[in-house]
Amino acid sequence: MALTLRGVVVLLTGIVFGLGLALGSTVWTAFTGRAKATAAPLDPTIESAALVAEVIDRVRREYVDSVDDKKIVEAAIRGIVSDLDQHSTFLNAEEYEDIRISTSGNYTGVGLDVNLEGGKVTVVAPLEGAPAERAGILPGDIVVAVNEIPVDANDVEASVSRMRGAPGPEVTLDVLRAGNDAPLRFALTRSEVHVRTVQSEYLGNGLAYVRLSSFAESTAADLEQAAHELTAEAGRSELLGLVLDLRSNPGGLLDAAVRVADTFLADGVIVSGTGRIRQAQFEQIADVGDALEGVPTVVLVNGASASASEIVAGALQDHGRARIVGETTYGKGSVQTVMPLGEGSAIKLTTSRYLTPSGRSINGSGIEPDIVVHSDDPHRQYRGEKGRVPLRDDPQLLEAIRLISYDSITLSAVP
């Protein structure tokens, strides 16, 4: 049913009230209190909502093409939120589901980690045990079509969406592989996929390598498990050194970042936050008794290390717990809260700004490494023994290993 001007006013007023509920009961109480006061002037928020409703009605009636009412309202909400800052945004049902997947680490699909490199959707790695790995897709393969629909470098999300879906239906992937003139076609059956955000490897001589690809619900627990496995593989009571690779890690859950930092710290502040509502004002303290508290550590970062990655790197740097190697991080010093709305949608709203333990705000400036090592190609990073970049070709990682123990691993012993 088409929305009338009056209907749009009611809808937008409902949106204002809904946001009030999401932001806290004190906002809601103050708003309803003003609405009941008959002698009080009209709330400017209502006046603004009426103005927005007028614009929407103009678009509905007079725009050159007919536009769906739902699309208009979503666009209005998206414009309101996105104009606040670059990290606040409206999420439709599909985008909200992507957020859920990225933070839970579980979805149904073919299990590919892809990256846009030089305008081409390139396979970073197939996930262990996933349909893509079982079918033989390799790191470095270039995905050119999904279900015979060409991949658009300007809309990678559409191709990723076609790889996901209900378990069972077959998905065809056409990939270009070095040494082959024609694309290879793979028929994959979607299945449940668990995205492991922790990748670990024992390097020998008491040294270990751990890479975190993002910060999800399972990251801290998986890191603890990896620490125990690495210690057992070392064949001694404790590791002699560890490289924590946070390069190109875009962040994730705040709680996960706090728990990861706590794995390395015995005490002290990990991160604090400031904001307008009570929930946005916080201070997280490390607890004693975690697996990696005594292990010498070097943290790798680059310009794509952001948000939760910067919380961990900043905490370990401020406490003198680890040396930071690489390039200046992204500089995202804010925290977003995902607030569900109706019809499966949500808004991701900036609700807090955080500080490192020393009181630093890194928003817009990032974290400066203790030792700067530049990379000519940020995509050429070591991703484990099965990756397409050998360890010897990763200068940042080599420097991190040298700092931990130059005598324990020599370049001649590097694979």
C-alpha positions in Angstrom: 0.0 0.0 0.0 1.4 3.4 -0.9 2.5 5.7 1.9 0.5 9.0 2.2 2.2 12.1 3.5 0.5 11.6 6.9 1.6 8.0 6.9 5.2 9.0 6.3 5.1 11.4 9.2 3.9 8.7 11.5 6.5 6.3 10.2 9.4 8.7 10.7 8.1 9.7 14.1 8.1 6.0 14.9 11.7 5.7 13.7 12.6 8.6 16.1 10.9 6.8 19.0 12.5 3.5 18.0 16.0 5.0 18.1 15.2 6.5 21.5 14.5 3.0 22.8 17.6 1.6 21.2 19.8 4.4 22.8 18.5 4.0 26.3 15.4 4.4 28.5 16.4 7.9 29.6 16.1 9.2 26.1 12.7 7.5 25.7 11.4 9.0 29.0 12.5 12.5 28.2 10.9 12.3 24.7 7.5 11.1 25.9 7.5 13.6 28.8 7.8 16.5 26.3 5.1 15.0 24.1 2.6 15.0 27.0 3.1 18.6 28.0 0.3 20.4 26.1 1.7 23.9 26.7 5.2 23.0 25.6 6.4 24.1 22.1 6.5 21.5 19.3 9.5 19.3 19.7 12.1 20.3 17.0 12.6 16.6 16.3 9.0 16.3 15.2 9.4 19.4 13.1 12.5 17.9 11.4 10.7 14.6 10.8 7.8 16.5 9.1 10.4 18.2 6.9 11.9 14.9 5.9 8.4 13.5 5.3 7.7 16.4 3.0 10.8 15.6 0.9 9.9 12.0 0.8 6.4 12.8 -0.4 7.8 15.1 -3.1 10.1 12.3 -4.3 7.1 9.9 -4.3 4.8 12.1 -6.3 7.1 14.2 -8.5 10.4 12.3 -9.2 10.8 11.4 -12.9 10.7 7.7 -12.2 8.5 5.8 -9.8 10.4 4.7 -6.7 9.3 2.0 -4.3 8.2 3.4 -0.9 10.3 1.0 1.1 13.4 2.0 -1.0 12.7 5.7 -0.3 12.4 5.2 3.4 15.6 3.1 3.5 17.4 5.7 1.6 16.2 8.4 4.0 17.5 6.4 7.0 20.7 5.6 5.2 21.3 9.3 4.5 20.6 10.3 8.1 23.0 7.8 9.6 25.8 7.9 7.0 26.1 11.6 7.2 27.2 11.4 10.8 30.6 9.8 10.1 32.2 7.3 7.8 31.6 4.3 10.1 27.9 4.8 10.9 25.5 3.2 8.4 22.1 1.7 7.7 22.1 -2.0 7.2 19.4 -3.7 5.1 18.5 -7.3 5.9 21.3 -8.7 3.7 24.0 -6.3 5.0 22.9 -7.1 8.6 23.2 -10.8 7.9 26.8 -10.2 6.6 27.6 -8.5 9.9 26.2 -11.4 11.8 28.3 -13.8 9.7 31.5 -11.8 10.2 31.2 -11.7 13.9 29.9 -15.2 14.5 32.2 -16.9 12.0 29.6 -19.3 10.8 27.7 -19.4 7.5 26.6 -21.6 4.7 28.6 -21.3 1.5 31.6 -22.6 -0.4 34.3 -21.4 2.0 36.6 -19.0 0.1 38.7 -16.2 1.4 38.9 -13.7 -1.5 40.5 -10.3 -1.9 40.3 -7.7 -4.7 43.8 -7.3 -6.1 44.4 -5.2 -9.2 40.7 -5.2 -10.1 40.6 -9.1 -9.9 38.8 -11.2 -7.3 41.7 -13.3 -6.1 41.6 -16.3 -3.8 43.6 -15.7 -0.7 43.0 -19.2 0.5 40.2 -21.8 0.6 39.0 -22.5 4.1 40.2 -25.7 5.6 37.7 -28.6 5.0 35.3 -26.3 3.1 33.8 -27.3 -0.3 36.3 -25.0 -2.2 39.3 -26.7 -0.7 37.9 -30.2 -1.3 37.3 -29.3 -5.0 40.9 -28.2 -5.5 40.6 -24.4 -5.7 44.1 -22.9 -4.9 45.5 -19.6 -3.5 46.1 -17.2 -6.3 43.2 -18.5 -8.5 41.2 -15.6 -9.9 37.4 -16.0 -9.7 35.9 -14.8 -13.0 32.3 -16.1 -12.8 29.8 -17.5 -10.3 27.0 -19.5 -11.7 28.0 -18.4 -15.2 27.5 -14.7 -14.1 30.8 -12.7 -14.6 32.3 -11.2 -11.5 32.1 -7.4 -11.4 35.1 -5.9 -9.6 32.8 -3.0 -8.6 30.3 -5.2 -7.0 32.2 -8.1 -5.4 29.5 -8.4 -2.7 27.0 -9.7 -5.4 29.3 -12.5 -6.4 30.0 -13.4 -2.7 26.2 -13.5 -2.1 25.8 -16.0 -4.9 28.4 -18.3 -3.3 26.3 -18.3 -0.1 22.9 -19.6 0.6 21.0 -22.6 1.7 23.1 -25.8 2.1 22.8 -28.3 -0.8 22.4 -26.3 -4.1 25.3 -26.5 -6.4 27.4 -23.4 -7.2 29.7 -23.2 -10.3 32.9 -21.2 -10.1 35.0 -20.3 -13.1 38.6 -19.5 -12.1 41.7 -18.5 -14.0 44.9 -20.3 -12.9 48.4 -19.5 -13.8 49.6 -21.8 -16.5 46.1 -22.4 -17.9 44.8 -20.6 -21.0 41.1 -21.3 -20.3 39.2 -20.9 -17.1 38.7 -24.0 -14.9 35.1 -24.8 -13.8 34.4 -26.2 -10.4 31.0 -27.4 -9.2 30.7 -26.9 -5.4 27.9 -27.9 -3.0 27.3 -25.4 -0.3 27.7 -26.6 3.3 28.1 -25.2 6.8 31.4 -23.3 7.1 33.2 -22.2 10.2 35.5 -19.3 9.6 38.6 -19.7 11.7 40.0 -16.3 12.4 43.2 -17.8 14.0 45.9 -19.3 12.0 48.9 -20.7 13.8 52.2 -22.4 12.8 55.2 -23.6 14.7 58.4 -22.2 13.1 60.9 -24.2 15.0 63.5 -23.3 17.6 60.8 -22.4 20.1 59.2 -19.7 17.9 55.6 -19.5 16.7 53.6 -17.5 14.2 49.9 -16.6 14.8 47.8 -14.6 12.4 44.4 -13.1 13.3 42.3 -12.4 10.2 39.5 -10.6 12.2 38.0 -10.5 15.7 34.9 -12.8 16.0 33.1 -14.5 18.9 35.4 -17.5 18.8 38.8 -15.7 18.2 40.0 -15.5 21.8 39.1 -19.1 22.6 40.8 -20.3 19.3 43.9 -18.3 20.2 44.1 -20.0 23.6 43.8 -23.3 21.9 46.5 -22.4 19.4 48.8 -21.3 22.2 48.5 -24.7 24.0 49.0 -26.6 20.7 52.1 -24.5 19.8 53.6 -25.1 23.3 53.0 -28.8 23.0 54.6 -28.8 19.5 57.6 -26.9 20.9 58.2 -29.8 23.2 59.0 -27.5 26.2 57.1 -25.8 29.0 56.8 -22.5 27.2 57.4 -20.9 23.8 60.5 -18.8 23.4 58.8 -16.2 21.2 55.7 -15.4 19.1 54.8 -13.2 16.1 51.3 -11.9 16.2 50.3 -10.9 12.7 47.5 -8.3 12.6 48.2 -7.0 9.1 45.1 -6.3 7.0 42.9 -7.3 9.9 39.9 -4.8 9.7 38.8 -5.4 13.3 35.6 -6.9 14.6 34.1 -7.3 18.1 35.3 -5.1 20.9 35.0 -7.9 23.5 37.1 -10.2 21.3 39.8 -7.6 21.1 39.8 -7.2 24.9 40.1 -10.9 25.4 42.9 -11.3 22.9 44.9 -8.5 24.5 44.2 -10.1 27.9 45.8 -13.3 26.7 49.1 -11.4 26.6 48.7 -9.1 29.6 48.8 -10.0 33.3 47.3 -6.7 34.6 46.5 -3.1 33.7 44.1 -1.3 31.6 43.5 -2.7 28.1 41.2 0.0 26.7 38.8 2.7 27.9 35.9 4.4 26.2 34.0 7.6 26.3 30.5 8.3 25.0 27.2 10.0 25.8 25.3 7.0 27.1 26.4 4.9 30.1 27.1 1.7 28.1 29.6 3.7 26.0 31.7 4.6 29.0 33.9 1.7 29.9 37.3 0.6 31.1 38.5 -3.0 30.5 41.2 -4.4 32.8 43.4 -7.5 32.2 43.2 -10.6 34.4 46.2 -12.6 35.4 46.7 -16.2 34.4 46.6 -16.5 30.5 48.5 -18.7 28.2 50.7 -16.1 26.5 51.5 -13.7 29.3 55.2 -14.6 29.5 56.0 -15.2 25.9 58.2 -12.5 24.1 56.0 -11.1 21.3 56.3 -9.0 18.2 53.1 -7.6 16.6 52.9 -7.0 12.8 50.6 -4.2 11.6 50.0 -2.2 8.4 47.7 0.5 7.0 44.8 -1.9 6.8 45.1 -2.9 10.5 42.1 -1.2 12.1 39.7 -0.9 15.0 40.0 -4.0 17.2 43.5 -4.7 15.7 44.6 -1.2 16.9 43.1 -1.8 20.4 45.3 -4.9 20.8 48.4 -3.4 19.3 48.0 -0.2 21.3 47.5 -2.1 24.6 50.6 -4.3 24.1 52.7 -1.3 23.0 51.6 1.0 25.9 52.4 -1.7 28.4 55.8 -2.4 26.8 54.5 -6.0 26.3 55.4 -6.2 22.6 57.3 -4.4 19.9 55.2 -3.2 17.0 56.7 -3.8 13.5 55.4 -2.7 10.1 53.5 0.4 9.0 51.3 2.9 10.6 47.8 1.5 11.2 44.5 2.8 9.8 43.5 5.1 12.7 40.0 4.0 13.7 39.5 5.0 17.3 35.7 4.6 17.5 33.3 1.9 18.5 30.1 1.1 16.6 27.0 -0.5 18.1 24.7 -2.5 15.8 21.1 -1.8 16.7 18.3 -4.0 15.1 15.4 -2.3 13.5 12.3 -3.7 11.8 12.1 -6.1 8.8 15.5 -7.6 9.5 17.4 -4.3 9.1 19.6 -2.4 11.6 21.8 0.6 12.0 25.5 0.6 12.9 26.0 3.7 15.0 29.1 5.2 16.4 28.5 5.3 20.2 32.0 5.6 21.7 35.5 6.7 21.2 38.2 4.6 22.8 41.6 5.4 24.3 44.7 3.2 24.6 46.0 2.4 28.2 48.2 5.6 28.2 45.2 7.7 27.2 46.1 8.0 23.5 43.3 8.6 21.0 44.5 7.1 17.7 41.5 8.2 15.7 42.8 9.6 12.4 46.4 9.1 13.3 46.8 5.3 13.9 49.5 3.5 15.8 53.1 4.2 14.9 55.3 1.0 14.8 58.3 0.8 17.0 60.2 -0.4 13.9 59.0 0.7 10.5 59.3 -1.9 7.7 57.6 -0.9 4.5 56.0 -3.4 2.0 56.0 -2.8 -1.7 52.8 -4.9 -2.1 50.5 -5.1 1.0 48.9 -8.2 -0.5 52.1 -10.2 -0.6 51.9 -11.5 3.0 52.8 -14.9 4.4 49.6 -16.8 5.0 51.0 -20.1 6.2 52.7 -23.0 4.5 49.8 -23.5 2.0 49.7 -19.8 1.0 51.2 -18.5 -2.2 53.7 -16.1 -0.6 56.7 -17.9 0.9 58.0 -16.7 4.3 61.3 -15.6 2.8 59.5 -13.1 0.6 57.8 -11.3 3.5 60.3 -8.7 4.8 58.0 -7.5 7.6 57.7 -11.0 9.0 61.4 -11.7 8.6 62.2 -8.6 10.7 59.7 -9.7 13.4 61.4 -13.1 13.6 64.8 -11.5 13.7 63.7 -9.3 16.6 62.5 -12.3 18.7 65.6 -14.4 18.2 68.0 -13.9 15.4 70.1 -16.9 16.5 67.2 -19.3 16.7 66.1 -19.0 13.1 68.4 -18.2 10.2 67.5 -17.1 6.7 68.9 -20.4 5.4 66.5 -22.4 7.5 63.4 -20.3 6.3 61.2 -22.3 3.9 
